[in-house]
Amino acid sequence: MDVAVVGVGYVGLVTGAGLAKIGHRIVCIDVDKGKIDNLNKGLIPIFEPGLDELVRAGLGEGSLTFSTDLNEAVEASDIIFICVGTPSDENGAADLSFVKEVAKGIAKAIDRYKIIANKSTVPVGTTRLVERLIEENMPHPHEFDVISNPEFLREGSAIEDFLNPDRIVIGTNSQRAIGLMTELYGPIRAPLVITDPASAEMIKYASNAFLATKVSFINAISNICDTVGADVKEVALGMGYDRRIGFEFLKAGPGWGGSCFGKDCRALIRIAEENGYDFELLKGVIEVNEAQRQLIVSKAGKLLGGLRGKRIGALGLSFKPNTDDVRDSPAISVLRKLRSEGANIKAYDPAAMKNAGDVLGDIEYVSDAYQVAEGSDILILLTEWDEFKWVDFQKIKSLLRKPVILDARNCLDHSALRKMGFTYEGVGR
Ligand SMILES: NC(=O)c1ccc[n+]([C@@H]2O[C@H](COP(=O)([O-])OP(=O)(O)OC[C@H]3O[C@@H](n4cnc5c(N)ncnc54)[C@H](O)[C@@H]3O)[C@@H](O)[C@H]2O)c1
């Protein structure tokens, strides 16, 4: 099928490359001309495992193209995906200005029946809003369907998630759209949840809010573990075997982050408020998360006997491993707090140093874990990149001024490190 993908960010680029891989002809559209020019040369703007190869394969076969011409793309396509950002506005609600702008642009070029499928995370009612904007801005009447098709991919494993998703959600009341979307996703083996647009839109917010709740829950438990002498990793293991609970998202640490959880939780709280419900539970989830970031700073302060003038060596800057994304990264927020309390910071991340530099500015960036350790008063592990688990900790010990490790991700072997003579502090252990 011929498909246009509008907005070439994490979601749009993976969607475009993934759909090309399963046999469709895709044109990806963005307003950022520099990004499109680079993509046409095979230069990928984000770090995402396997994405380079997939994009280059699509470009080579001619099944994946990049352009800034929305009109031409809409005319050529049967299905148009909206994948633009929906950041928080000043009240915490989702800012729909990019979605609205794209909807109006699509309307102008509709020349026959099309499906407009929204992958951006948007409040309930947006499918109807986009429908109305298209109706109002279409120069000549044509049939079309706007549907909700929320995306659940995770950065760091986005391609695998796109090609092997747990489910595909399609929110529409149109049989014609259901038929075409089923054909589009045909090669992907996954349960199809076909529902009304409002439910589809809510599924996305409810899923992210639930995952954030799970993480905040185990973080709250970890705070109790810290004082009662239990190990939260053991607790999570014992809980996870219960199939009603499961192992995923039960990792205590510096709190959840990334571009979606915070903004989606805030947007859901606003949606609830606008509909007369005070979502206190979700407000608590956010509070626990903020406290958890501060907890890491307090732990560092305690271990060092104050932070002013101390040299902090930080491992990890991205909000999770295998991505260069630092949007709302707990690592960045912890480092900002440490710096504001007078600590000097040296950091290393395998992929996110450039992005971190843009938001964090002037800390010292070095090129491996050993350089981080050299002369530091403490080593703080903030993002659980695999390579940090395999460094030579004897060497790290010889480079640190004091053998102190704060493992904010609970991913190191605490008994081995203590045997080596480290002072080890984790989260809830
Ligand atoms: N990042 C994730 O892991 C993830 C996962 C699931 C859902 N989502 C949702 O998907 C949406 C997109 O997220 P993202 O992380 O890919 O965003 P992003 O910021 O990485 O990318 C958005 C892209 O849209 C482009 N854009 C903005 N206005 C445009 C316009 N008028 N025409 C064409 N392009 C335009 C921007 O230039 C940018 O390249 C959001 O609603 C987000 O909540 C994100």
The ligand as an ORCA input file, in Angstrom:
! r2SCAN-3c Opt
* xyz 0 1
  N       9.015      8.459     21.682
  C       8.317      7.408     22.083
  O       8.864      6.449     22.658
  C       6.841      7.331     21.822
  C       6.186      6.099     21.947
  C       4.827      6.031     21.696
  C       4.127      7.192     21.357
  N       4.769      8.376     21.273
  C       4.008      9.560     20.871
  O       4.243      9.788     19.482
  C       4.276     11.198     19.195
  C       5.605     11.551     18.545
  O       6.641     11.304     19.475
  P       8.182     11.309     19.045
  O       8.957     10.954     20.251
  O       8.357     10.551     17.788
  O       8.361     12.889     18.728
  P       9.634     13.642     18.134
  O       9.649     14.962     18.808
  O      10.813     12.759     18.185
  O       9.265     13.844     16.593
  C       8.251     14.658     16.108
  C       8.600     15.089     14.685
  O       7.481     15.781     14.128
  C       7.988     16.817     13.306
  N       6.943     17.818     13.049
  C       6.437     18.760     13.875
  N       5.491     19.462     13.244
  C       5.388     18.955     12.003
  C       4.572     19.268     10.886
  N       3.692     20.242     10.920
  N       4.733     18.524      9.759
  C       5.648     17.538      9.702
  N       6.441     17.212     10.743
  C       6.314     17.909     11.868
  C       9.175     17.351     14.086
  O      10.052     18.102     13.258
  C       9.789     16.045     14.592
  O      10.744     15.544     13.687
  C       4.008     11.882     20.534
  O       2.640     12.148     20.649
  C       4.429     10.848     21.559
  O       3.746     10.999     22.784
  C       6.122      8.476     21.472
*
